[in-house]
Amino acid sequence: MKPPQPPDDATQPWYAGITSYQWIVLVIASLGWIFDVFEGQVFVASMNEAMSSLLPSGTSSAAIQLYNNIALGAFLAGGALGGVLFGALGDRVGRARTMVVTIVMYSVFTSLTAFAQSWWQVVVLRFLVALGVGGEWAVASAMVAEVFPPRARAWSGAIFHGSSVLGTLLAVAVGTWIVANPYLGWRWGFAVGAFPALLTIWIRWQLHEPETWEQDHAQRAADAGNVSSQSNQAGRLRDLFAPGIASRTWLGFTLAVIGLATFWGVHIYGKDFLLRRARSQAEAAAGLATDAPTHARQSAWKSNQTSIKRAEMWGMFLTTTGGGLGLLTFGPVCQWLGRRWAFVVFHAGGFIMGLLLFQSHERMGDTALAGLLLLFGFWTLGMHAGYAIYFPELFPTRLRSLGAGFCFNFARFTTAVMLVVNGWLQQRDVSFETAGSALSFLFVVGAAVAWLGPETKGTTLS
């Protein structure tokens, strides 16, 4: 028995008439996304400790960063592939069923990382984790979009995607209290990743497939013998590039490329401002000059390992909190201004905040820098909520999960270029500040691309 659908009166508050089942869908999808993000960010919170312990003693910081980048690249590639594979599966066999598979996958392989004995095992496991991570977002975003009425879609999509910050904050807590704890360490941080698998029990108990998907699935089953229906198969990758759909696929893909490139090339380095400041303070306390040998600097860092780690996690907390507020704000802005203008405004804000932070952080006190990190996180991450709102609206039901998953996750392949670009800039002795400022100009490109897209506010999914 399907729950009754409330009338979609655009004059009502977005939450008016939303059924208890629709709230359950939003809560379960959000929890899946929270743990999805945690499984990715727990590596960011522990990668320096993990790689240092798995590589030979005395390995340089540059070499450790190289292996970390290889693992990050594997995660990006796995997410791209998982978004396509499980996105297509979600269109064919259903959203709820596929969500279970993806959550089990990322939970199991994250927890297995606790037993890694070499760097390449971490890389392989990161790839396998990401298969589930990429797939979970694709099916969950499609499900939320299909279950909620048009007037509530921007808010519910923003809440769904905005919940990701709780996953990052969970990773921050693990990094602060488990990874930095000398009695526990990074392996226990990954072991925590097994718990999200318990969510699948609730999914199988509470969720059924969206009515939109079931109607589309039934219609295609009835038309199975019709030759003309073969052009409307569900979850077929080549159909994303068919006339009438290809332009929307490229639009969503380009927005995601810019969003993920600026995330990995600009936003993620917000946590490093306090880390770098804490390291400099440790070096100064040890009486080291700015050109001191690497081994001497590393020794000073090791002597202050706990305080430096907590400074890094505090920076991560500030940018994540600001980012969470931005994600939640994007929904009402999206409903007020429309999809295109919301993207333009947030990309412009990201550009301004990126330049301001990278160019002025050294002249700021700790309090001013903390406040700027909050604003930096708000404007550089907020537009990501738009992917969960906008992408499902760009595609028909038979391609919705695949289309959203392709746009958001396949962009990870090109985002891996950011790791190469950052490495190349470091090899050329380009300063941290110059590199971040240069990459902030990508936000300008994002604003231009968003303005060219169709406005989908108020559309009925079919």
C-alpha positions as CSV (number, residue, x, y, z in Angstrom):
1,M,0.0,0.0,0.0
2,K,1.5,3.3,-1.1
3,P,1.4,6.2,1.2
4,P,-0.9,9.0,0.0
5,Q,0.8,11.9,-1.8
6,P,0.1,15.4,-0.5
7,P,-1.2,18.0,-2.9
8,D,1.7,20.1,-4.3
9,D,0.6,23.6,-3.5
10,A,3.5,25.9,-4.2
11,T,2.1,28.5,-1.8
12,Q,2.5,26.2,1.2
13,P,5.7,25.9,3.3
14,W,7.9,23.3,1.7
15,Y,7.4,20.9,4.6
16,A,3.6,21.2,4.8
17,G,1.8,17.9,4.1
18,I,5.1,15.9,3.9
19,T,4.2,12.4,5.0
20,S,6.1,10.4,7.6
21,Y,7.3,8.0,4.9
22,Q,8.8,10.8,3.0
23,W,10.7,11.9,6.1
24,I,11.9,8.4,6.6
25,V,13.2,8.3,3.0
26,L,15.1,11.6,3.6
27,V,16.5,10.4,6.9
28,I,17.7,7.1,5.5
29,A,19.1,8.6,2.3
30,S,20.9,11.2,4.4
31,L,22.4,8.6,6.8
32,G,23.7,6.7,3.8
33,W,25.3,9.8,2.5
34,I,26.7,10.8,5.9
35,F,28.5,7.4,6.2
36,D,29.4,7.6,2.5
37,V,31.3,10.8,3.1
38,F,32.8,9.5,6.4
39,E,34.3,6.5,4.5
40,G,36.0,8.9,2.2
41,Q,37.1,11.6,4.7
42,V,38.4,9.2,7.3
43,F,41.3,8.6,5.0
44,V,41.9,12.3,4.7
45,A,41.9,12.6,8.5
46,S,44.4,9.8,8.9
47,M,46.4,9.5,5.6
48,N,49.6,11.0,7.0
49,E,49.7,8.6,9.9
50,A,48.7,5.6,7.9
51,M,51.1,6.1,5.0
52,S,54.0,7.0,7.4
53,S,53.6,3.7,9.2
54,L,53.3,1.6,6.1
55,L,56.3,3.1,4.3
56,P,60.0,2.6,5.3
57,S,61.2,4.7,8.2
58,G,62.7,8.0,7.0
59,T,60.5,8.4,3.9
60,S,60.4,12.1,3.1
61,S,57.2,14.2,3.4
62,A,57.1,14.6,-0.4
63,A,57.2,10.8,-0.9
64,I,54.5,10.3,1.6
65,Q,52.3,12.9,-0.1
66,L,52.9,11.1,-3.4
67,Y,51.5,7.8,-2.1
68,N,48.6,9.7,-0.4
69,N,47.8,11.2,-3.8
70,I,47.9,7.8,-5.4
71,A,45.4,6.6,-2.9
72,L,43.2,9.7,-3.4
73,G,43.4,9.1,-7.2
74,A,42.3,5.5,-6.7
75,F,39.4,6.7,-4.6
76,L,38.4,9.2,-7.3
77,A,38.6,6.6,-10.0
78,G,36.5,4.1,-8.0
79,G,33.9,6.7,-7.3
80,A,33.6,7.5,-11.0
81,L,33.1,3.9,-11.9
82,G,30.8,3.2,-9.0
83,G,28.6,6.1,-9.9
84,V,28.0,4.7,-13.4
85,L,27.8,1.0,-12.5
86,F,25.4,1.4,-9.5
87,G,23.6,4.3,-11.1
88,A,22.6,2.1,-14.0
89,L,21.8,-0.8,-11.6
90,G,19.5,1.6,-9.6
91,D,17.6,2.5,-12.8
92,R,17.2,-1.2,-13.7
93,V,16.5,-3.0,-10.4
94,G,15.4,-0.2,-8.1
95,R,16.8,2.5,-5.8
96,A,16.4,0.8,-2.4
97,R,17.9,-2.5,-3.5
98,T,20.9,-0.9,-5.0
99,M,21.4,1.4,-1.9
100,V,21.8,-1.7,0.3
101,V,24.6,-3.1,-2.0
102,T,26.5,0.1,-2.1
103,I,26.4,0.7,1.7
104,V,27.6,-2.9,2.4
105,M,30.4,-2.4,-0.1
106,Y,31.8,0.8,1.4
107,S,31.4,-0.4,5.0
108,V,33.2,-3.7,4.5
109,F,36.2,-2.4,2.5
110,T,36.7,0.6,4.8
111,S,36.9,-1.7,7.8
112,L,39.3,-4.1,6.0
113,T,41.7,-1.1,5.6
114,A,42.4,-1.5,9.3
115,F,44.4,-4.7,8.4
116,A,46.4,-3.2,5.5
117,Q,50.1,-4.1,5.7
118,S,51.4,-2.1,2.7
119,W,50.6,1.1,0.9
120,W,49.3,-0.6,-2.2
121,Q,46.8,-2.5,-0.2
122,V,45.4,0.8,1.0
123,V,45.2,2.0,-2.6
124,V,43.3,-1.1,-3.7
125,L,40.9,-0.9,-0.8
126,R,40.3,2.9,-1.4
127,F,39.2,2.0,-4.9
128,L,36.8,-0.6,-3.7
129,V,35.4,1.6,-1.0
130,A,34.8,4.3,-3.6
131,L,32.8,2.0,-5.8
132,G,30.1,1.9,-3.1
133,V,30.5,5.5,-2.2
134,G,29.9,6.7,-5.8
135,G,27.0,4.4,-6.3
136,E,25.2,5.3,-3.0
137,W,24.9,9.0,-3.9
138,A,23.6,8.3,-7.3
139,V,20.7,6.1,-6.1
140,A,19.9,8.1,-3.0
141,S,19.8,11.5,-4.7
142,A,17.4,10.0,-7.4
143,M,15.2,8.5,-4.7
144,V,14.9,11.7,-2.7
145,A,14.0,13.7,-5.9
146,E,11.3,11.1,-6.9
147,V,9.7,10.9,-3.5
148,F,9.3,14.6,-2.7
149,P,7.0,17.0,-4.5
150,P,8.4,19.8,-6.7
151,R,7.9,22.5,-4.1
152,A,10.0,20.5,-1.5
153,R,12.6,19.2,-3.8
154,A,15.2,22.0,-3.4
155,W,14.9,21.9,0.4
156,S,15.0,18.1,0.7
157,G,17.8,17.8,-1.8
158,A,19.8,20.4,0.1
159,I,19.2,18.6,3.4
160,F,20.2,15.3,1.9
161,H,23.4,16.6,0.4
162,G,24.1,19.0,3.3
163,S,24.1,16.0,5.7
164,S,27.5,15.2,4.2
165,V,29.1,17.6,6.7
166,L,28.1,15.3,9.5
167,G,30.1,12.6,7.8
168,T,33.1,14.9,7.6
169,L,32.7,15.9,11.2
170,L,32.5,12.3,12.2
171,A,35.9,11.8,10.4
172,V,37.2,14.9,12.2
173,A,36.2,13.3,15.6
174,V,37.8,10.0,14.6
175,G,41.0,11.9,13.6
176,T,41.1,13.9,16.8
177,W,40.2,11.2,19.4
178,I,41.1,7.9,17.7
179,V,43.8,8.5,15.1
180,A,45.7,11.0,17.3
181,N,45.3,8.8,20.4
182,P,48.7,6.9,20.9
183,Y,46.8,4.0,22.4
184,L,44.5,3.5,19.4
185,G,45.8,5.0,16.1
186,W,44.7,5.0,12.5
187,R,43.8,1.3,12.2
188,W,41.0,1.8,14.7
189,G,39.8,4.8,12.8
190,F,39.2,2.6,9.8
191,A,37.6,-0.2,11.9
192,V,34.8,2.2,12.8
193,G,33.8,2.1,9.1
194,A,32.1,-1.3,9.6
195,F,29.2,0.2,11.5
196,P,27.2,1.8,8.6
197,A,26.4,-1.7,7.3
198,L,23.8,-1.9,10.1
199,L,21.8,0.8,8.2
200,T,21.0,-1.7,5.5
201,I,18.7,-3.5,8.0
202,W,16.5,-0.4,8.3
203,I,16.5,0.2,4.6
204,R,15.2,-3.3,3.8
205,W,12.6,-3.0,6.5
206,Q,11.3,0.5,5.7
207,L,11.9,1.5,2.1
208,H,10.0,0.5,-1.1
209,E,10.8,1.7,-4.6
210,P,9.5,5.2,-5.5
211,E,6.1,5.2,-7.3
212,T,7.7,7.1,-10.2
213,W,10.2,4.3,-10.7
214,E,7.7,1.5,-10.3
215,Q,5.4,3.0,-12.9
216,D,8.2,3.5,-15.3
217,H,9.5,0.0,-14.7
218,A,6.0,-1.5,-15.2
219,Q,5.5,0.4,-18.4
220,R,8.8,-0.8,-19.8
221,A,8.0,-4.4,-18.8
222,A,4.7,-4.1,-20.6
223,D,6.4,-2.8,-23.7
224,A,9.2,-5.4,-23.6
225,G,7.9,-7.0,-26.8
226,N,7.6,-3.8,-28.7
227,V,10.6,-3.1,-30.9
228,S,10.2,0.7,-30.6
229,S,10.6,0.4,-26.8
230,Q,14.1,-0.8,-27.2
231,S,15.2,2.8,-27.6
232,N,13.9,3.6,-24.1
233,Q,15.7,1.0,-22.0
234,A,16.6,1.9,-18.4
235,G,20.1,2.6,-17.3
236,R,21.8,2.5,-20.7
237,L,24.9,4.7,-20.7
238,R,24.8,5.6,-24.4
239,D,21.3,7.1,-23.9
240,L,22.8,9.9,-21.8
241,F,24.3,11.2,-25.1
242,A,21.1,10.9,-27.2
243,P,19.6,14.0,-28.8
244,G,17.7,16.1,-26.3
245,I,19.6,14.6,-23.3
246,A,23.3,14.9,-24.3
247,S,23.4,18.7,-23.7
248,R,22.0,18.2,-20.2
249,T,24.5,15.4,-19.5
250,W,27.4,17.6,-20.5
251,L,26.0,20.5,-18.5
252,G,25.8,18.4,-15.3
253,F,29.1,16.8,-15.9
254,T,30.9,20.1,-16.4
255,L,29.4,21.6,-13.3
256,A,30.5,18.6,-11.3
257,V,34.0,18.7,-12.8
258,I,34.4,22.3,-11.7
259,G,32.8,21.6,-8.3
260,L,35.0,18.6,-7.6
261,A,38.1,20.3,-9.0
262,T,37.6,23.3,-6.7
263,F,36.9,21.0,-3.8
264,W,40.1,19.1,-4.2
265,G,42.1,22.0,-5.5
266,V,40.8,24.8,-3.2
267,H,38.3,23.8,-0.5
268,I,40.1,20.8,1.0
269,Y,43.1,22.9,1.7
270,G,41.2,25.0,4.2
271,K,42.3,22.7,6.9
272,D,45.9,23.2,6.0
273,F,46.1,26.8,7.0
274,L,45.9,26.0,10.7
275,L,48.1,22.9,10.2
276,R,50.8,25.0,8.6
277,R,50.5,27.6,11.3
278,A,50.8,25.0,14.0
279,R,53.9,23.4,12.3
280,S,55.6,26.8,12.0
281,Q,54.9,27.5,15.7
282,A,56.5,24.1,16.6
283,E,59.5,24.9,14.5
284,A,59.9,28.3,16.1
285,A,59.6,26.7,19.6
286,A,62.4,24.3,18.7
287,G,64.5,27.3,17.5
288,L,64.6,26.2,13.9
289,A,65.2,28.7,11.0
290,T,62.8,28.8,8.1
291,D,65.4,27.0,5.9
292,A,66.1,24.2,8.4
293,P,66.7,20.7,7.1
294,T,63.6,18.5,6.5
295,H,64.6,15.9,9.1
296,A,64.9,18.7,11.8
297,R,61.5,20.1,10.9
298,Q,59.9,16.6,11.0
299,S,61.4,16.0,14.4
300,A,59.9,19.2,15.7
301,W,56.5,18.2,14.2
302,K,56.7,14.8,15.8
303,S,57.4,16.3,19.2
304,N,54.2,18.3,18.9
305,Q,52.2,15.7,17.0
306,T,49.1,15.8,19.1
307,S,48.7,19.6,19.1
308,I,49.5,19.8,15.4
309,K,47.0,17.1,14.6
310,R,44.3,18.9,16.6
311,A,45.1,22.2,14.9
312,E,44.6,20.4,11.5
313,M,41.3,18.9,12.7
314,W,40.1,22.3,14.0
315,G,40.8,23.8,10.6
316,M,38.9,20.9,9.0
317,F,36.0,21.4,11.5
318,L,35.8,25.1,10.7
319,T,35.7,24.7,6.9
320,T,33.3,21.7,7.2
321,T,30.9,23.6,9.5
322,G,30.9,26.6,7.1
323,G,30.4,24.2,4.2
324,G,27.5,22.6,6.0
325,L,25.8,25.9,6.5
326,G,26.4,26.7,2.8
327,L,24.9,23.4,1.7
328,L,21.8,23.9,3.8
329,T,21.4,27.5,2.6
330,F,21.7,26.5,-1.1
331,G,18.2,24.9,-0.9
332,P,16.2,27.9,0.0
333,V,18.3,30.1,-2.3
334,C,17.7,27.6,-5.1
335,Q,13.9,27.8,-4.4
336,W,13.9,31.6,-4.3
337,L,16.2,32.5,-7.2
338,G,16.0,29.4,-9.3
339,R,18.6,26.7,-10.0
340,R,20.8,28.8,-12.3
341,W,21.1,32.0,-10.3
342,A,21.8,30.0,-7.1
343,F,24.8,28.3,-8.8
344,V,26.0,31.7,-10.2
345,V,25.8,33.4,-6.7
346,F,27.6,30.6,-4.9
347,H,30.4,30.2,-7.5
348,A,31.0,34.0,-7.4
349,G,31.2,33.8,-3.6
350,G,33.7,30.9,-3.8
351,F,35.9,32.9,-6.1
352,I,36.0,35.9,-3.8
353,M,36.5,33.9,-0.6
354,G,39.3,31.8,-2.2
355,L,41.3,34.8,-3.3
356,L,40.8,36.5,0.1
357,L,41.9,33.5,2.1
358,F,44.9,32.5,0.1
359,Q,46.2,36.1,-0.3
360,S,45.6,37.4,3.2
361,H,45.8,34.6,5.8
362,E,49.4,35.4,6.9
363,R,48.3,38.9,8.0
364,M,45.4,37.6,10.2
365,G,45.3,36.6,13.8
366,D,43.9,33.2,14.9
367,T,40.4,34.5,15.5
368,A,40.1,36.4,12.2
369,L,41.5,33.4,10.3
370,A,39.0,31.0,12.0
371,G,36.1,33.3,11.0
372,L,37.4,33.5,7.4
373,L,37.7,29.7,7.2
374,L,34.0,29.5,8.1
375,L,33.0,31.8,5.3
376,F,35.5,30.1,2.9
377,G,33.8,26.8,3.6
378,F,30.3,28.3,3.2
379,W,30.9,29.7,-0.3
380,T,33.3,27.0,-1.7
381,L,31.1,24.0,-0.8
382,G,27.5,25.3,-0.8
383,M,26.9,24.8,-4.5
384,H,27.5,21.1,-4.1
385,A,23.9,20.7,-2.7
386,G,22.7,21.8,-6.1
387,Y,24.0,18.6,-7.7
388,A,21.5,16.6,-5.6
389,I,18.7,19.1,-6.6
390,Y,19.6,19.9,-10.2
391,F,21.0,16.7,-11.7
392,P,18.0,14.4,-11.0
393,E,15.8,17.1,-12.6
394,L,17.8,17.0,-15.8
395,F,16.9,13.3,-16.7
396,P,13.9,11.1,-17.2
397,T,13.1,8.3,-14.7
398,R,14.7,5.6,-16.8
399,L,18.0,7.5,-16.7
400,R,17.8,9.5,-13.5
401,S,20.0,7.5,-11.2
402,L,22.6,6.8,-14.0
403,G,22.5,10.4,-15.2
404,A,23.0,12.0,-11.8
405,G,25.6,9.4,-10.9
406,F,27.5,9.9,-14.2
407,C,27.5,13.7,-13.8
408,F,28.6,13.8,-10.2
409,N,30.9,10.8,-10.0
410,F,32.4,10.4,-13.5
411,A,33.7,13.9,-13.0
412,R,36.1,12.3,-10.4
413,F,38.2,11.0,-13.3
414,T,39.0,14.5,-14.4
415,T,39.3,15.7,-10.8
416,A,42.3,13.4,-10.5
417,V,44.0,15.9,-12.7
418,M,43.9,18.3,-9.8
419,L,46.2,16.0,-7.9
420,V,48.6,16.1,-10.8
421,V,48.3,19.8,-11.2
422,N,49.0,20.4,-7.5
423,G,52.0,18.1,-7.6
424,W,53.3,19.8,-10.7
425,L,53.0,23.2,-9.1
426,Q,54.8,22.0,-6.0
427,Q,57.6,20.7,-8.1
428,R,57.9,24.1,-9.8
429,D,58.2,25.7,-6.3
430,V,54.9,27.6,-6.8
431,S,53.7,28.8,-3.4
432,F,50.7,27.3,-1.7
433,E,49.1,30.7,-1.8
434,T,49.6,31.3,-5.6
435,A,48.4,27.8,-6.5
436,G,45.2,28.2,-4.4
437,S,44.5,31.6,-5.8
438,A,45.0,30.4,-9.4
439,L,42.7,27.4,-9.0
440,S,40.0,29.7,-7.4
441,F,39.4,31.2,-10.9
442,L,37.7,27.9,-11.8
443,F,34.7,29.2,-9.8
444,V,34.3,32.0,-12.4
445,V,34.1,29.3,-15.1
446,G,31.4,27.5,-13.0
447,A,29.3,30.6,-12.8
448,A,29.4,31.0,-16.6
449,V,28.5,27.3,-17.2
450,A,25.6,27.4,-14.8
451,W,24.1,30.4,-16.5
452,L,23.9,28.5,-19.8
453,G,21.8,25.6,-18.3
454,P,18.0,25.2,-18.4
455,E,16.0,26.3,-15.4
456,T,14.2,23.3,-13.9
457,K,12.6,24.9,-10.8
458,G,9.0,23.5,-10.3
459,T,9.3,20.8,-13.0
460,T,7.4,17.5,-12.5
461,L,9.6,14.4,-12.8
462,S,8.5,11.8,-15.3
